[in-house]
C-alpha cells in the first residue's frame, strides 16, 4: 500500500464508502482513527482501505471487504462500536455510509 | 451540497470510486478537475459527487449515478475523454476506478 491505493482482488467484492464532515472537536480523533484502520485490517474479509481528507474538512474513507457478512461483523466489533458512538457524539457534524458491491475495477495509468 | 456530502436518493444506484495519486505536474489540473465536475453534473443520471484529497497526495472522488448506462455515457463524453487522456499522461502516477452498486445507505449523526 505504498501509494495509498488498496490492492484489491478482482471483483466482485464490497466497498463501504464513509463520507464525513468533521466538527472542530479533536479529543483523541486521530489516535482512534488510526486504531480503527489497524483493527479493521485484522478483521476477517478485510481487503484494503483508502482514506483522504481535504483542507475543506470533507473526508472520504473507503474500506473493501470480501462479503456483506464481513462488513456486518466489523460494524458490530466492540471497540469499533465505541468509536462509532464517539464519532456520532463528538467528531462528525455529518456523515453518510454507503455499502456497495464493486462490479468492475481498472487501474492506471 | 453545502456540507460537501452528496444528497443521493434511496438505493439502489451506482457509485464510481476514483482513487488517485497525483504527480507533481500541475498544467491546468485544477481547472480541468473543476470543469469535469461541472460537466458531470449536467449528464443524464448524475446524482452527486464527493471529493477529497489529503496532504499526502491521495485523492478520492466518488460520483453517483442512476444507472450503469449513465456511467458509460459519461466515460465516453468527448471533453471527459480528453481529460482522462491528460490524466493518464500527466496528472496521475497511479489510479484505480471502481464501479459499484450501492445497496444500502444511512446518514448521521
Backbone of each chain as ProteinMPNN parsed JSONL, in Angstrom:
{"seq_chain_A": "XXXXXXXXXXXXXXXXXXXXXXXXXXXXXXXXXXXXXXXXXXXXXXXXXXXXXXXXXXXXXXXXXXXXXXXXXXXXXXXXXXXXXXXXXXXXXXXXXXXXXXXXXXXXX", "coords_chain_A": {"N_chain_A": [[0.843, -1.188, 0.0], [2.014, 1.157, -0.63], [1.552, 3.373, -2.271], [-0.8, 4.238, -1.263], [-3.105, 3.373, -2.434], [-5.554, 0.857, -2.373], [-4.827, -2.566, -2.726], [-6.751, -4.389, -4.156], [-8.464, -7.527, -4.872], [-9.699, -9.133, -7.92], [-13.036, -8.092, -8.906], [-16.189, -9.725, -8.008], [-16.489, -7.735, -5.019], [-16.95, -6.012, -1.884], [-17.591, -2.561, -0.999], [-17.297, -0.141, 1.557], [-18.294, 3.004, 1.717], [-17.455, 5.767, 3.36], [-18.348, 8.879, 4.004], [-17.616, 12.032, 5.331], [-18.031, 14.936, 7.422], [-16.056, 16.766, 9.562], [-16.387, 17.855, 12.973], [-15.093, 20.603, 14.959], [-13.99, 19.514, 17.116], [-11.374, 17.776, 18.67], [-10.171, 15.771, 20.639], [-8.861, 13.149, 20.798], [-9.351, 12.093, 18.289], [-7.592, 11.507, 16.064], [-5.916, 9.411, 16.982], [-7.779, 7.402, 17.519], [-8.872, 7.045, 14.971], [-6.637, 6.03, 13.591], [-6.288, 3.683, 15.043], [-8.629, 2.304, 14.379], [-8.199, 1.667, 11.7], [-6.077, -0.081, 11.996], [-7.314, -2.126, 13.496], [-9.41, -2.886, 11.741], [-7.969, -3.975, 9.664], [-7.281, -6.419, 10.676], [-9.555, -7.857, 10.698], [-11.719, -10.472, 9.582], [-12.004, -11.011, 6.133], [-11.259, -8.475, 5.338], [-10.071, -6.331, 2.804], [-8.7, -4.055, 2.146], [-8.02, -0.472, 2.463], [-8.74, 2.957, 1.793], [-8.103, 6.388, 2.248], [-8.907, 9.828, 2.535], [-8.714, 13.233, 3.459], [-9.693, 16.444, 2.818], [-8.558, 19.921, 2.764], [-10.804, 21.414, 3.178], [-12.274, 20.042, 5.001], [-13.903, 17.918, 4.32], [-14.069, 14.445, 4.331], [-13.245, 11.235, 2.973], [-13.461, 7.845, 3.384], [-12.788, 4.708, 2.17], [-13.429, 1.408, 2.656], [-12.657, -1.975, 1.873], [-14.136, -5.148, 1.363], [-14.618, -8.711, 1.581], [-17.18, -9.928, 1.803], [-20.7, -9.223, 2.552], [-21.291, -10.125, 5.07], [-18.851, -9.96, 6.375], [-18.631, -7.192, 6.563], [-20.795, -6.606, 8.231], [-19.917, -7.888, 10.55], [-17.664, -6.373, 11.184], [-18.848, -3.876, 11.659], [-20.168, -4.483, 14.003], [-18.152, -4.982, 15.786], [-16.631, -4.756, 18.984], [-14.802, -2.607, 19.971], [-14.887, -0.967, 17.783], [-17.578, -0.263, 17.76], [-17.726, 1.421, 19.961], [-16.118, 3.489, 19.025], [-17.674, 4.334, 16.844], [-19.849, 5.389, 18.214], [-18.647, 7.517, 19.603], [-17.892, 9.009, 17.409], [-20.368, 9.855, 16.373], [-21.249, 11.391, 18.497], [-19.276, 13.34, 18.917], [-17.278, 13.825, 16.87], [-18.126, 14.032, 14.199], [-19.95, 16.216, 12.172], [-21.607, 15.672, 10.134], [-22.357, 12.742, 8.3], [-22.236, 10.085, 5.865], [-22.823, 6.715, 5.223], [-22.237, 4.311, 2.855], [-22.987, 1.215, 1.438], [-21.699, -0.883, -0.912], [-21.582, -2.933, -3.854], [-18.817, -3.88, -5.547], [-18.399, -4.038, -8.931], [-16.908, -3.745, -11.209], [-13.48, -2.992, -11.951], [-10.671, -1.002, -12.696], [-7.257, -0.225, -13.296], [-4.748, 2.343, -13.473], [-1.982, 4.547, -14.526]], "CA_chain_A": [[0.0, 0.0, 0.0], [2.958, 2.271, -0.582], [0.99, 4.572, -2.897], [-2.059, 4.579, -0.598], [-4.226, 2.734, -3.125], [-5.768, -0.509, -1.897], [-4.541, -3.598, -3.739], [-7.891, -5.294, -4.055], [-8.513, -8.603, -5.861], [-10.714, -8.912, -8.943], [-14.416, -8.083, -8.434], [-16.908, -8.833, -7.094], [-16.24, -7.602, -3.58], [-17.8, -4.938, -1.362], [-16.976, -1.32, -0.53], [-18.009, 0.733, 2.48], [-17.9, 4.386, 1.427], [-17.814, 6.582, 4.53], [-18.076, 10.29, 3.702], [-17.91, 12.725, 6.579], [-17.535, 16.269, 7.722], [-15.628, 16.784, 10.968], [-16.562, 19.009, 13.845], [-13.782, 21.149, 15.325], [-13.565, 18.787, 18.321], [-10.363, 16.754, 18.416], [-10.373, 14.767, 21.705], [-8.423, 11.788, 20.51], [-9.832, 11.616, 16.99], [-6.547, 10.922, 15.208], [-5.463, 8.13, 17.534], [-8.851, 6.417, 17.338], [-8.959, 6.759, 13.532], [-5.524, 5.123, 13.276], [-6.564, 2.396, 15.689], [-9.691, 1.613, 13.632], [-7.576, 1.095, 10.497], [-5.3, -1.224, 12.477], [-8.264, -3.181, 13.869], [-10.132, -3.35, 10.544], [-7.053, -4.787, 8.861], [-7.204, -7.756, 11.282], [-10.874, -8.497, 10.606], [-11.959, -11.434, 8.512], [-12.567, -10.479, 4.887], [-10.736, -7.141, 5.007], [-9.277, -6.352, 1.571], [-7.902, -2.836, 1.988], [-8.695, 0.78, 2.82], [-8.191, 4.197, 1.234], [-8.667, 7.47, 3.032], [-8.427, 11.175, 2.217], [-9.493, 14.36, 3.983], [-9.207, 17.676, 2.212], [-8.411, 21.1, 3.604], [-12.153, 21.935, 3.451], [-12.883, 19.263, 6.083], [-14.635, 16.737, 3.845], [-13.245, 13.241, 4.297], [-13.81, 10.015, 2.392], [-12.724, 6.615, 3.648], [-13.43, 3.556, 1.536], [-12.837, 0.118, 3.027], [-13.061, -3.027, 0.937], [-14.438, -6.375, 2.108], [-14.978, -9.859, 0.742], [-18.616, -10.241, 1.83], [-21.55, -8.382, 3.404], [-21.184, -10.648, 6.438], [-17.63, -9.372, 6.944], [-18.94, -5.794, 6.885], [-21.66, -6.628, 9.419], [-19.094, -8.262, 11.701], [-16.83, -5.209, 11.516], [-19.718, -2.852, 12.245], [-20.56, -4.922, 15.343], [-16.961, -5.226, 16.609], [-16.781, -3.98, 20.212], [-14.069, -1.343, 20.029], [-15.396, -0.16, 16.668], [-18.875, 0.289, 18.17], [-17.449, 2.569, 20.844], [-15.633, 4.568, 18.149], [-18.829, 4.854, 16.097], [-20.644, 6.192, 19.132], [-17.918, 8.781, 19.829], [-17.976, 9.751, 16.143], [-21.685, 10.495, 16.294], [-21.423, 12.377, 19.564], [-18.269, 14.4, 19.018], [-16.314, 14.099, 15.803], [-18.697, 14.277, 12.871], [-21.158, 17.038, 12.091], [-22.447, 14.998, 9.14], [-21.693, 11.643, 7.593], [-23.078, 9.105, 5.185], [-22.185, 5.428, 4.98], [-22.882, 3.598, 1.744], [-22.45, -0.13, 1.232], [-21.823, -1.074, -2.359], [-20.955, -4.12, -4.429], [-17.926, -3.488, -6.647], [-18.669, -4.936, -10.054], [-15.801, -3.621, -12.166], [-12.38, -2.161, -11.461], [-9.491, -0.967, -13.569], [-6.15, 0.516, -12.72], [-3.922, 3.045, -14.448], [-2.07, 4.723, -15.97]], "C_chain_A": [[0.886, 1.25, 0.0], [2.413, 3.528, -1.254], [-0.368, 4.959, -2.296], [-3.282, 3.998, -1.278], [-4.339, 1.294, -2.648], [-5.539, -1.497, -3.035], [-5.6, -4.692, -3.629], [-7.83, -6.374, -5.132], [-9.527, -8.249, -6.957], [-12.116, -8.903, -8.351], [-15.079, -9.434, -8.705], [-16.367, -8.865, -5.67], [-17.048, -6.383, -3.124], [-16.973, -3.74, -0.887], [-17.883, -0.656, 0.491], [-17.453, 2.134, 2.266], [-18.396, 5.234, 2.597], [-17.368, 8.015, 4.256], [-18.468, 11.104, 4.915], [-17.377, 14.14, 6.597], [-17.243, 16.299, 9.216], [-16.149, 18.024, 11.686], [-15.166, 19.59, 14.119], [-13.228, 20.457, 16.576], [-12.502, 17.753, 17.958], [-10.542, 15.588, 19.398], [-10.071, 13.336, 21.279], [-8.802, 11.255, 19.147], [-8.761, 10.881, 16.177], [-6.102, 9.544, 15.678], [-6.52, 7.047, 17.318], [-8.975, 6.049, 15.85], [-7.854, 5.783, 13.113], [-5.781, 3.724, 13.828], [-7.639, 1.61, 14.918], [-9.126, 0.986, 12.352], [-6.803, -0.172, 10.867], [-6.216, -2.409, 12.812], [-8.967, -3.763, 12.651], [-9.264, -4.321, 9.754], [-6.913, -6.211, 9.407], [-8.505, -8.526, 11.162], [-10.917, -9.476, 9.435], [-12.55, -10.726, 7.3], [-12.103, -9.093, 4.514], [-9.834, -7.221, 3.784], [-8.413, -5.112, 1.381], [-8.71, -1.614, 2.37], [-7.972, 1.946, 2.163], [-8.863, 5.348, 1.957], [-8.06, 8.803, 2.629], [-9.317, 12.182, 2.921], [-8.876, 15.644, 3.48], [-9.159, 18.822, 3.202], [-9.769, 21.701, 3.964], [-12.898, 21.125, 4.517], [-13.693, 18.061, 5.635], [-13.677, 15.555, 3.754], [-13.988, 12.091, 3.658], [-12.892, 8.867, 2.756], [-13.491, 5.481, 2.987], [-12.697, 2.308, 2.009], [-13.462, -0.954, 2.153], [-13.105, -4.359, 1.672], [-14.866, -7.483, 1.165], [-16.486, -10.073, 0.663], [-19.379, -9.234, 2.703], [-21.488, -8.842, 4.863], [-19.934, -10.091, 7.129], [-17.878, -7.921, 7.373], [-19.802, -5.724, 8.142], [-20.861, -6.957, 10.673], [-18.21, -7.099, 12.146], [-17.662, -4.106, 12.164], [-20.05, -3.184, 13.699], [-19.373, -5.119, 16.288], [-16.954, -4.243, 17.801], [-16.097, -2.623, 20.232], [-14.524, -0.396, 18.913], [-16.749, 0.473, 17.023], [-18.696, 1.499, 19.072], [-16.983, 3.761, 20.007], [-16.782, 5.173, 17.343], [-19.67, 5.78, 16.97], [-19.97, 7.538, 19.409], [-17.976, 9.643, 18.575], [-19.277, 10.515, 16.031], [-21.821, 11.621, 17.303], [-20.496, 13.582, 19.428], [-17.611, 14.801, 17.707], [-16.904, 14.475, 14.449], [-19.939, 15.163, 12.966], [-22.126, 16.442, 11.08], [-21.662, 13.823, 8.579], [-22.719, 10.82, 6.845], [-22.247, 7.865, 4.926], [-22.953, 4.733, 3.871], [-22.187, 2.251, 1.57], [-22.745, -0.535, -0.198], [-21.065, -2.311, -2.804], [-20.117, -3.691, -5.626], [-18.061, -4.521, -7.752], [-17.574, -4.89, -11.111], [-14.725, -2.752, -11.566], [-11.278, -2.164, -12.5], [-8.504, 0.073, -13.039], [-5.36, 1.227, -13.815], [-2.772, 3.745, -13.768], [-1.618, 3.45, -16.689]], "O_chain_A": [[0.524, 2.275, 0.576], [2.768, 4.638, -0.858], [-1.01, 5.898, -2.765], [-4.39, 4.116, -0.755], [-3.334, 0.592, -2.533], [-5.999, -1.291, -4.158], [-5.36, -5.767, -3.081], [-7.22, -6.172, -6.182], [-10.139, -7.182, -6.917], [-12.377, -9.628, -7.39], [-14.596, -10.206, -9.534], [-15.861, -9.882, -5.194], [-17.764, -5.789, -3.931], [-15.834, -3.878, -0.441], [-19.1, -0.614, 0.311], [-16.3, 2.418, 2.589], [-19.6, 5.396, 2.797], [-16.177, 8.326, 4.274], [-19.542, 10.894, 5.478], [-16.423, 14.49, 5.902], [-18.078, 15.908, 10.031], [-16.326, 19.086, 11.091], [-14.175, 19.113, 13.566], [-12.131, 20.776, 17.035], [-12.7, 16.948, 17.047], [-11.022, 14.525, 19.005], [-10.911, 12.442, 21.387], [-8.594, 10.073, 18.871], [-8.991, 9.782, 15.672], [-5.934, 8.626, 14.875], [-6.192, 5.911, 16.975], [-9.161, 4.88, 15.512], [-8.104, 4.83, 12.375], [-5.523, 2.72, 13.164], [-7.558, 0.386, 14.821], [-9.536, -0.109, 11.967], [-6.858, -1.185, 10.169], [-5.925, -3.55, 12.454], [-9.11, -4.98, 12.532], [-9.737, -5.338, 9.247], [-6.477, -7.11, 8.688], [-8.56, -9.712, 11.485], [-10.225, -9.302, 8.432], [-13.485, -9.935, 7.428], [-12.506, -8.572, 3.475], [-8.942, -8.067, 3.718], [-7.5, -5.109, 0.556], [-9.922, -1.692, 2.575], [-6.753, 1.925, 1.996], [-10.058, 5.292, 2.248], [-6.853, 8.905, 2.409], [-10.535, 12.01, 2.976], [-7.691, 15.904, 3.685], [-9.649, 18.716, 4.326], [-9.876, 22.423, 4.955], [-14.017, 21.474, 4.894], [-14.129, 17.264, 6.465], [-12.601, 15.662, 3.167], [-15.208, 11.98, 3.781], [-11.693, 8.902, 2.476], [-14.689, 5.312, 3.212], [-11.493, 2.165, 1.791], [-14.621, -0.862, 1.748], [-12.237, -4.664, 2.49], [-15.406, -7.228, 0.088], [-17.018, -10.365, -0.408], [-18.782, -8.496, 3.487], [-21.619, -8.03, 5.78], [-19.96, -9.787, 8.322], [-17.394, -7.483, 8.417], [-19.571, -4.886, 9.014], [-21.094, -6.378, 11.734], [-18.031, -6.87, 13.342], [-17.215, -3.475, 13.122], [-20.197, -2.286, 14.529], [-19.57, -5.396, 17.471], [-17.235, -3.056, 17.639], [-16.74, -1.604, 20.484], [-14.539, 0.823, 19.087], [-17.03, 1.606, 16.633], [-19.427, 2.482, 18.96], [-17.397, 4.896, 20.243], [-16.852, 6.392, 17.181], [-20.141, 6.823, 16.516], [-20.634, 8.574, 19.446], [-18.096, 10.865, 18.663], [-19.291, 11.683, 15.641], [-22.418, 12.661, 17.024], [-20.869, 14.703, 19.774], [-17.407, 15.989, 17.456], [-16.259, 15.153, 13.649], [-20.855, 14.89, 13.742], [-23.332, 16.679, 11.157], [-20.447, 13.903, 8.404], [-23.912, 10.852, 7.149], [-21.108, 7.95, 4.467], [-24.173, 4.585, 3.944], [-20.959, 2.165, 1.557], [-23.895, -0.531, -0.637], [-20.05, -2.687, -2.217], [-20.656, -3.191, -6.613], [-17.865, -5.717, -7.537], [-17.34, -5.869, -11.82], [-15.015, -1.868, -10.759], [-10.984, -3.193, -13.109], [-8.87, 1.08, -12.433], [-5.313, 0.761, -14.953], [-2.577, 3.578, -12.564], [-1.62, 3.403, -17.92]]}, "seq_chain_B": "XXXXXXXXXXXXXXXXXXXXXXXXXXXXXXXXXXXXXXXXXXXXXXXXXXXXXXXXXXXXXXXXXXXXXXXXXXXXXXXXXXXXXXXXXXXXXXXXXXXXXXXXXXXXX", "coords_chain_B": {"N_chain_B": [[-25.642, 20.891, -1.457], [-24.151, 21.868, 0.592], [-22.631, 20.946, 2.739], [-20.863, 19.367, 1.477], [-21.422, 16.722, 1.211], [-22.933, 14.316, -0.863], [-26.319, 14.464, -1.831], [-27.915, 11.938, -2.169], [-30.473, 9.791, -3.615], [-32.652, 7.164, -2.296], [-31.151, 3.871, -2.226], [-31.409, 1.299, -4.818], [-28.469, 2.587, -6.472], [-25.672, 3.756, -8.432], [-22.108, 3.902, -7.857], [-19.112, 5.54, -8.758], [-15.981, 5.029, -7.852], [-13.169, 6.79, -7.66], [-9.909, 6.58, -7.118], [-6.84, 8.129, -6.525], [-3.384, 8.99, -7.097], [-1.539, 11.885, -7.307], [0.777, 13.205, -9.731], [3.567, 15.499, -9.649], [3.068, 17.323, -11.527], [1.376, 20.192, -12.613], [-0.034, 21.926, -14.702], [-2.683, 22.932, -15.544], [-4.386, 21.283, -14.125], [-6.219, 21.772, -11.913], [-8.21, 23.477, -13.005], [-9.273, 21.859, -15.017], [-10.214, 19.709, -13.491], [-12.238, 20.995, -11.987], [-13.891, 21.724, -14.101], [-14.71, 19.216, -15.023], [-16.362, 18.315, -12.951], [-18.407, 20.173, -13.206], [-19.338, 19.56, -15.789], [-20.068, 16.833, -15.472], [-22.199, 17.086, -13.724], [-24.183, 17.915, -15.382], [-24.818, 15.746, -16.873], [-26.945, 13.073, -17.928], [-28.594, 11.216, -15.455], [-26.854, 11.784, -13.385], [-26.188, 11.912, -9.922], [-24.779, 13.065, -7.876], [-21.669, 14.153, -6.299], [-18.659, 13.556, -4.477], [-15.623, 14.644, -3.084], [-12.235, 14.405, -2.089], [-8.915, 15.326, -1.253], [-6.023, 14.478, 0.352], [-3.285, 15.82, 2.355], [-1.186, 14.148, 1.873], [-1.339, 13.522, -0.756], [-2.998, 11.538, -1.756], [-6.037, 11.076, -3.369], [-9.62, 10.879, -3.372], [-12.427, 10.55, -5.293], [-15.833, 10.291, -5.46], [-18.426, 9.628, -7.568], [-21.93, 9.627, -8.151], [-24.53, 7.765, -9.676], [-27.486, 7.108, -11.641], [-27.778, 4.804, -13.28], [-25.902, 2.075, -14.848], [-25.623, 2.586, -17.552], [-25.674, 5.372, -17.666], [-23.209, 5.901, -16.493], [-21.485, 4.776, -18.379], [-22.024, 6.484, -20.537], [-21.07, 8.918, -19.578], [-18.359, 8.298, -19.261], [-17.672, 8.123, -21.94], [-18.03, 10.659, -22.88], [-17.088, 13.482, -24.839], [-15.319, 15.746, -24.044], [-14.644, 14.848, -21.542], [-13.292, 12.515, -22.181], [-10.947, 13.523, -23.283], [-9.894, 14.746, -21.017], [-9.491, 12.465, -19.422], [-7.46, 11.25, -20.846], [-5.39, 13.147, -20.6], [-5.075, 12.993, -17.869], [-4.013, 10.406, -17.537], [-1.61, 10.722, -18.89], [-0.256, 12.853, -17.648], [-1.143, 13.776, -15.051], [-1.697, 11.836, -13.089], [0.011, 9.526, -11.111], [-0.736, 7.09, -10.285], [-3.801, 5.326, -10.357], [-7.085, 4.076, -9.504], [-10.134, 2.93, -10.707], [-13.305, 2.151, -9.619], [-16.364, 0.548, -10.113], [-19.457, 0.452, -8.666], [-22.36, -0.964, -7.149], [-24.596, 0.65, -5.172], [-26.067, -0.504, -2.311], [-27.06, -0.169, 0.225], [-27.609, 2.627, 2.387], [-26.906, 4.987, 4.903], [-27.409, 7.824, 6.991], [-25.863, 10.232, 9.193], [-25.009, 12.442, 12.029]], "CA_chain_B": [[-24.341, 20.259, -1.205], [-23.429, 22.84, 1.406], [-21.648, 20.279, 3.591], [-19.961, 18.58, 0.633], [-21.91, 15.346, 1.074], [-23.911, 14.2, -1.942], [-27.684, 14.166, -1.351], [-28.362, 10.883, -3.079], [-31.777, 9.191, -3.3], [-32.537, 5.829, -1.714], [-30.587, 2.847, -3.105], [-30.088, 1.165, -5.427], [-27.899, 3.466, -7.505], [-24.298, 3.336, -8.681], [-21.003, 4.785, -7.466], [-17.801, 5.403, -9.388], [-14.97, 5.388, -6.855], [-11.913, 7.066, -8.377], [-8.841, 6.825, -6.137], [-5.685, 8.505, -7.346], [-2.216, 9.684, -6.565], [-1.135, 12.893, -8.275], [2.171, 13.541, -9.986], [3.819, 16.889, -9.246], [2.743, 18.169, -12.683], [0.095, 20.877, -12.497], [-0.502, 22.138, -16.097], [-4.127, 23.059, -15.756], [-5.147, 20.227, -13.442], [-7.333, 22.269, -11.094], [-9.278, 23.997, -13.868], [-9.924, 20.73, -15.694], [-10.956, 18.97, -12.462], [-13.472, 21.748, -11.728], [-14.726, 21.637, -15.305], [-15.299, 17.877, -15.1], [-17.484, 18.281, -12.004], [-19.467, 20.983, -13.829], [-19.88, 18.777, -16.912], [-20.708, 15.62, -14.962], [-23.474, 17.47, -13.101], [-25.186, 18.124, -16.441], [-25.058, 14.485, -17.564], [-28.127, 12.3, -17.561], [-28.421, 10.221, -14.404], [-25.925, 12.23, -12.328], [-26.867, 12.059, -8.634], [-23.974, 13.821, -6.924], [-20.238, 13.833, -6.276], [-17.911, 13.904, -3.266], [-14.213, 14.597, -3.45], [-11.28, 14.825, -1.049], [-7.51, 14.974, -1.468], [-5.284, 14.766, 1.57], [-1.965, 16.438, 2.252], [-0.239, 13.124, 1.408], [-1.46, 13.384, -2.211], [-4.014, 10.57, -2.155], [-7.35, 11.671, -3.583], [-10.754, 10.001, -3.643], [-13.633, 11.21, -5.791], [-16.912, 9.333, -5.691], [-19.597, 10.198, -8.23], [-23.092, 8.747, -8.006], [-25.274, 7.727, -10.941], [-28.713, 6.309, -11.599], [-27.645, 3.507, -13.961], [-24.608, 1.782, -15.487], [-25.617, 3.248, -18.86], [-25.283, 6.764, -17.412], [-21.759, 5.902, -16.241], [-20.825, 4.536, -19.667], [-22.166, 7.695, -21.354], [-20.153, 9.925, -19.012], [-16.992, 7.891, -19.606], [-17.466, 8.332, -23.38], [-18.274, 12.066, -23.24], [-15.911, 13.965, -25.566], [-14.382, 16.553, -23.257], [-14.19, 13.976, -20.459], [-12.281, 11.599, -22.732], [-9.681, 14.274, -23.39], [-9.391, 14.891, -19.645], [-8.99, 11.151, -18.99], [-6.177, 11.04, -21.518], [-4.397, 14.015, -19.957], [-4.849, 12.429, -16.535], [-3.102, 9.261, -17.664], [-0.301, 11.145, -19.377], [0.417, 13.906, -16.887], [-1.571, 14.178, -13.714], [-1.79, 10.76, -12.103], [1.059, 8.494, -11.11], [-1.463, 5.819, -10.082], [-5.221, 5.485, -10.034], [-7.958, 2.929, -9.705], [-11.55, 3.269, -10.843], [-14.167, 1.021, -9.274], [-17.782, 0.799, -10.349], [-20.117, -0.328, -7.612], [-23.798, -0.78, -6.977], [-24.893, 0.989, -3.774], [-27.197, -1.331, -1.894], [-27.607, 0.392, 1.466], [-27.005, 3.904, 2.753], [-27.51, 5.647, 6.062], [-26.821, 9.131, 7.262], [-25.849, 10.607, 10.595], [-25.462, 11.76, 13.246]], "C_chain_B": [[-23.485, 21.146, -0.303], [-22.388, 22.179, 2.306], [-20.718, 19.369, 2.798], [-20.375, 17.131, 0.48], [-22.993, 15.316, 0.002], [-25.268, 13.812, -1.367], [-28.317, 13.166, -2.318], [-29.736, 10.351, -2.66], [-31.579, 7.841, -2.606], [-31.937, 4.844, -2.708], [-31.699, 2.009, -3.739], [-29.754, 2.295, -6.411], [-26.438, 3.063, -7.612], [-23.278, 4.386, -8.238], [-19.788, 4.486, -8.332], [-16.784, 5.932, -8.389], [-13.651, 5.555, -7.597], [-10.864, 7.474, -7.342], [-7.563, 7.095, -6.908], [-4.559, 9.112, -6.531], [-1.729, 10.62, -7.656], [0.372, 12.867, -8.498], [2.404, 14.961, -9.447], [3.502, 17.86, -10.394], [1.409, 18.867, -12.462], [-0.547, 21.054, -13.885], [-2.016, 22.058, -16.253], [-4.976, 22.064, -15.007], [-6.391, 20.743, -12.718], [-8.516, 22.732, -11.94], [-10.021, 22.855, -14.551], [-10.745, 19.916, -14.685], [-12.286, 19.671, -12.153], [-14.444, 21.627, -12.9], [-15.406, 20.264, -15.401], [-16.479, 17.731, -14.13], [-18.688, 19.013, -12.599], [-20.154, 20.2, -14.952], [-20.64, 17.547, -16.417], [-22.099, 15.948, -14.43], [-24.57, 17.692, -14.129], [-25.541, 16.841, -17.17], [-26.342, 13.813, -17.068], [-27.772, 11.296, -16.452], [-27.451, 10.598, -13.305], [-26.69, 12.468, -11.03], [-26.073, 12.862, -7.611], [-22.525, 13.392, -6.975], [-19.644, 14.297, -4.956], [-16.437, 13.733, -3.579], [-13.344, 15.092, -2.304], [-9.879, 14.44, -1.492], [-6.731, 15.411, -0.252], [-3.913, 15.355, 1.293], [-0.92, 15.445, 1.738], [-0.373, 12.857, -0.09], [-2.446, 12.337, -2.676], [-5.366, 11.269, -2.251], [-8.396, 10.61, -3.834], [-11.908, 10.873, -4.12], [-14.664, 10.117, -6.036], [-18.053, 10.074, -6.368], [-20.701, 9.145, -8.218], [-24.003, 8.904, -9.212], [-26.47, 6.805, -10.831], [-28.509, 4.909, -12.181], [-26.221, 3.308, -14.492], [-24.502, 2.446, -16.853], [-25.221, 4.72, -18.711], [-23.769, 6.868, -17.196], [-20.996, 5.702, -17.548], [-20.884, 5.786, -20.554], [-21.215, 8.789, -20.862], [-18.695, 9.57, -19.35], [-16.662, 8.225, -21.06], [-17.632, 9.787, -23.803], [-16.97, 12.697, -23.764], [-14.879, 14.711, -24.724], [-13.827, 15.731, -22.083], [-13.122, 13.0, -20.953], [-10.919, 12.267, -22.87], [-9.055, 14.427, -21.995], [-8.83, 13.564, -19.121], [-7.604, 10.891, -19.577], [-5.069, 11.891, -20.894], [-4.062, 13.505, -18.558], [-3.849, 11.29, -16.571], [-1.692, 9.696, -18.024], [0.467, 12.01, -18.383], [0.121, 13.956, -15.397], [-1.549, 13.081, -12.657], [-0.631, 9.79, -12.217], [0.433, 7.121, -10.895], [-2.926, 6.149, -9.849], [-5.921, 4.149, -10.156], [-9.397, 3.43, -9.73], [-12.357, 2.016, -10.53], [-15.626, 1.419, -9.487], [-18.575, -0.148, -9.467], [-21.589, 0.026, -7.523], [-24.075, -0.528, -5.494], [-26.174, 0.284, -3.363], [-27.838, -0.834, -0.609], [-26.904, 1.709, 1.752], [-27.687, 4.423, 4.001], [-26.673, 6.843, 6.463], [-26.799, 9.4, 8.766], [-25.255, 11.991, 10.77], [-26.962, 11.808, 13.35]], "O_chain_B": [[-22.26, 21.173, -0.417], [-21.363, 22.79, 2.607], [-19.879, 18.678, 3.377], [-19.763, 16.386, -0.285], [-23.864, 16.185, -0.035], [-25.355, 12.93, -0.513], [-29.141, 13.519, -3.163], [-30.116, 10.449, -1.493], [-30.444, 7.432, -2.361], [-32.182, 4.959, -3.909], [-32.824, 2.011, -3.24], [-30.624, 2.862, -7.072], [-26.009, 2.121, -6.946], [-23.55, 5.586, -8.244], [-19.475, 3.327, -8.605], [-16.731, 7.131, -8.115], [-13.084, 4.586, -8.101], [-10.923, 8.563, -6.77], [-7.237, 6.366, -7.845], [-4.756, 9.661, -5.447], [-1.528, 10.203, -8.796], [1.145, 12.554, -7.592], [1.503, 15.547, -8.848], [3.651, 19.073, -10.245], [0.413, 18.212, -12.155], [-1.524, 20.371, -14.192], [-2.545, 21.229, -16.994], [-6.184, 22.003, -15.232], [-7.485, 20.207, -12.895], [-9.669, 22.426, -11.638], [-11.247, 22.876, -14.654], [-11.854, 19.482, -14.999], [-13.329, 19.024, -12.067], [-15.648, 21.45, -12.717], [-16.56, 20.174, -15.819], [-17.479, 17.093, -14.459], [-19.824, 18.549, -12.514], [-21.38, 20.18, -15.054], [-21.737, 17.258, -16.897], [-23.053, 15.201, -14.647], [-25.754, 17.662, -13.794], [-26.456, 16.828, -17.993], [-26.749, 13.987, -15.919], [-26.751, 10.614, -16.532], [-27.24, 9.815, -12.378], [-27.719, 13.144, -11.029], [-26.621, 13.291, -6.596], [-22.184, 12.395, -7.61], [-20.07, 15.303, -4.389], [-16.047, 12.786, -4.261], [-13.674, 16.072, -1.635], [-9.672, 13.358, -2.041], [-6.77, 16.58, 0.134], [-3.445, 15.385, 0.154], [0.12, 15.856, 1.222], [0.385, 12.062, -0.645], [-2.717, 12.242, -3.873], [-5.783, 11.967, -1.327], [-8.114, 9.57, -4.429], [-12.314, 11.813, -3.439], [-14.395, 9.14, -6.734], [-18.589, 11.035, -5.816], [-20.44, 7.943, -8.267], [-24.225, 10.009, -9.707], [-26.48, 5.856, -10.047], [-29.015, 3.932, -11.629], [-25.44, 4.256, -14.573], [-23.41, 2.829, -17.27], [-24.5, 5.25, -19.556], [-23.131, 7.811, -17.663], [-19.992, 6.368, -17.8], [-19.914, 6.109, -21.24], [-20.623, 9.503, -21.671], [-17.9, 10.448, -19.685], [-15.524, 8.568, -21.382], [-17.399, 10.118, -24.965], [-15.895, 12.477, -23.207], [-13.704, 14.344, -24.699], [-12.676, 15.907, -21.685], [-12.169, 12.695, -20.236], [-9.88, 11.66, -22.61], [-7.848, 14.258, -21.821], [-7.801, 13.552, -18.446], [-6.706, 10.386, -18.903], [-3.952, 11.417, -20.687], [-2.915, 13.576, -18.118], [-2.946, 11.216, -15.737], [-0.709, 9.132, -17.544], [1.69, 11.915, -18.284], [1.021, 14.153, -14.581], [-1.399, 13.362, -11.468], [-0.331, 9.292, -13.302], [1.01, 6.105, -11.281], [-3.246, 7.15, -9.208], [-5.439, 3.222, -10.808], [-9.816, 4.235, -8.897], [-12.121, 0.953, -11.104], [-16.053, 2.5, -9.082], [-18.401, -1.366, -9.505], [-21.999, 1.156, -7.786], [-23.818, -1.393, -4.657], [-27.224, 0.451, -3.984], [-29.027, -1.054, -0.379], [-25.738, 1.885, 1.4], [-28.905, 4.314, 4.143], [-25.453, 6.883, 6.308], [-27.615, 8.863, 9.515], [-25.009, 12.674, 9.775], [-27.531, 11.285, 14.308]]}, "name": "protein", "num_of_chains": 2, "seq": "XXXXXXXXXXXXXXXXXXXXXXXXXXXXXXXXXXXXXXXXXXXXXXXXXXXXXXXXXXXXXXXXXXXXXXXXXXXXXXXXXXXXXXXXXXXXXXXXXXXXXXXXXXXXXXXXXXXXXXXXXXXXXXXXXXXXXXXXXXXXXXXXXXXXXXXXXXXXXXXXXXXXXXXXXXXXXXXXXXXXXXXXXXXXXXXXXXXXXXXXXXXXXXXXXXXXXXXXXX"}
